[in-house]
Amino acid sequence: MADPNQQKPTLLLLSLDPVTTAKFDDPKFVFYRQAKQMLLERAHVKRATSLDGALKYLNHNRPDGILVADDNVMVEAGSKELLGRIIAFAQYGGTVVFGFRFSYGWTEDDPAVNRFWQESWGVPWEMGNDLRGDFNTPIHLNTFALTTHAPGSNCLDCEDNMAQLLPQYKVSQPSCLNVPKENCWYFDHWDRPESDMTPECDPNLVQDEYDAIVAMSRVGDGYVGFIGDEDCDPGSSLVMLRMFNLQPKQQPAMEDV
């Protein structure tokens, strides 16, 4: 019998802040536990909780994707080498996604955030609106980006993958400004065209740039993604799976011999 695990990709989870690691391991953080379970069902997950551990792993392995769960890769002393390795990984065809607590310490008009995106990653993004405290802010799916500029968007099942994403859900986190339409996966309600304020997703956005809560862009031959949702809403977990182009959970099936 074929081992289904052989088909699983490998993801490197960078959880460098002890608070982040505790959230993944503490049962009371339900959304974190659910997100971890969704990943483990679809990928081999290798977790690094220190800079040295992450560099040691990358010295001997090339994962299929890297998930950065906090901003220690930006702010921790000695993190420059690791960040350079992560950027090179994306430029040479890998997928890097920043999510979970990555945007936790951000403040509006933070120049460090702008330098991170613009100078380190070469994308025009910058620190946007801070929605923390507003738990009634819906964000809306941009189907244009998902069908034309996402990993695997030219595959036959891309519509099925997109259908798994929520048309809208609510977050209370910072966003990124100056995100081109083709890179904006979810945008907040303030940026919806006045002629279309319905809750349904709008596949034909008329603006060129958006205030994005979820974004993904080409970087060299690979991708960089951002999910501005520290609370890890189930909607964001679905986004994470789509960014890594992970297949839906396969139900066990009987094999004829």
N, C-alpha and C positions, 0 to 999 in steps of 0.2 A: 504494500500500500504506500502510495506517495505521501510524504510528509508535507502537510500544508504549510508548516512553518518555514520550509525552504523558500517559499515564494514571498515571504515577508521582507520588506525593505528594512534597513537599519537607520534609526534616528539617534542622534546625539542630543540629549537634553542637558543644557547648561543651567544648573540651579546653584549659583555661586553664593547667594545670600542665604544664611541659615534660616531666615524667616520663610523664604520661599520653599526650601526643602521641608520645613516643618508643615507647611500647608499641604504639600503633596502627601505627607505621611499621616496627618491628623484626620481621623474619620469625621470630625465635626465640620470640616470644609468640604461639603458635599460636592460642589461643582468641580473642585480640584480633583477629588477622587474619581468622579465620573469621567473627567477629561483624561486622566491617567489610564483608566480602564479602557476607554475608547482607543487610545494609542496602542496599548499593549495587545489589544485584540487584532490590530492591523499591522504592527511593526515590532521589530526587535528594538527595544529602547535601552540605550546605554546612558546612564546618568553620571555627569561629572559635577562634583560639589566644590571643586577648588580649581584655581588657575593651573596649577601643576598637573592635576589629574586630567584636565581637558587637553593640555598641550601633549601630555604623554600619550593619550589616546589618539590624537590626530597625527602624532609622529609615526604611528604604526597602522593606522586604519583610515579609510575614507568612507564615511557614512553616506547614506543617500540624502540625508537632510540634517540640518541643525536647528534645534528649537531653543531659543534664548529666553529664559523665564524671568530674568530680572536685569537691572541696569548695572550690575557690578562689572560687566564687560566694558562699560563706559567709564566708571568712576573708581574702581578698585585700583590701588597702586600696583603697577606691574602688568596691567591688563593690555597694554598696547600691543604686545607680541601676539596675544591670543586674538585680539580684534583683527589684526592684520591677516592672521591665518583664516579667520572666518570670512573676511572680505574676499581673499584669494579663492577660497572654496566656492563662493558664489560665482565669481568671475569665470571660473573654469567649469561651470555647468551645474553647480550644486544649488540647493534651495535653502535659504536661511529665513526663519520666521522669528520675529520678536513679539512676544505676547506675555500673558499672565501678568506678573508684577513689573514688567519692563518699564512701563510709564508711571509707576507709582510715585516716584520722587520728582516728577516734572512740575515746573511752574510756568505760567504764561510768560511769553517773551524771554524764555531761557536761551541764551546764546549757545550754550553747550549742546542743546538738542539740535539747533539749526546747524552747527558745525558738524555734528555727528552725521546727519543725513546728507548735507550738501558737500562737505569736504571728504568725509570718509567713504560715503557710498555713491556720491555723484548724482544724487537725485535732488530735485528742487524743493523737497518737502521742508517744512519748518513747523515750529510749535504753534498749534492752533488753539481753538476754544477749549477751556477747561470746563467740562460738564459735571465734574464731581459735585455731589450734593443734589443734582437734579436727576432723580430716578425716574422721571416721567418723559425723558427725552427719547423718542423713537429714532432708530436709524434704519435706512431703507436700502434695499439691495439694488445695485446697478447691474442689470443683466448685460449691458453692453460690454463691460469689462470682462465678465465671466465667459462670454461666448467668443471673444476675439483676442484677449490678451492674457489669459490665465494659463498656468501649466496644464498641458494636456487638452487645451481648448480646441485643438484640431482633431481630437480623437472621436470615435463614433459614439461613445457613451457620454460626451460632455453634457448633453442636456439632462441625462439622468443624474450626473454629479451635481449640476446646478439645482436640480429640483429638490435635492436634499437640504439646500440652504433655506433659511427662513426669509420670507419676503421683507419682514421687519422684526426687530426686537429692541429691547431697551438696555442702555448702558449708562454709566455715569463716570466717564473717564475723559482724559484729554484726547484731542484729535490732531491731525496733521493738516496744515494749510498747503496751498499751491500744489495739490495733487492733480495731475492731468486726468481727464475723464476716463481714459482707457486704463488707468491704474487705480481708480477709486472703486472699491468693492461695495462699501457701505458709506453713506453720507447722512448727516443729520438733517432734521426737518427744516432748519433755517435756510438751507441751500436748495430746497426744492423750488422749481419754477412756480411763480404765483398762479399760473394757469392750471397747475396740476398739484393740488394739495390733498389728494386722496391718499389713503394709506397704502394702496397697492404700489408695487415697484414700477419704476418708470424706465423702460429700456432705451429711451431716446432723450437723454439729458441734453439740454441746450447750452449749458455753460461749458467752458473749456477747462476750468480748474475748479476743484471742490475742497471742502472742509471734510476730510475723510476720517472716519473712525477705524476703518479697515482699508488697507491699501496694499498693493503688490506691484512691483516694477521689475523689468528686466535689468540685470546688472551683468554686463559681459555676456557670457553664454548661460548664465543662471538667473536666479530670482532672489529678491529680498522682499519680505512681507512684514507688515505691521498690523497688530490687532490691539487696539487701545481699550482693553477691558480687563482690569485687574481682577474683577470678581469672577471671571471665567464663566459667564453665562453660557448655558447649553448652545445658544446660537453661535457663540464664538468658538466653541469646540467643533461644531460642524464646519466652520470656516477653516479652522486649523487643518482638519482632515483634507479639505479641498485644496488648500495651498500646497500640501505635500502630495496631492494627487493620490491619496490612499483610497483603496477600493472599499466599497461597503463591506460590512462584516458578512462573511460567508457562512451560511447555515450548513451544518453537517449534512452530508448526503450519503445514501447507501450506494456502494459500488458493486456492479455486477462483475462476476469473474467467469 
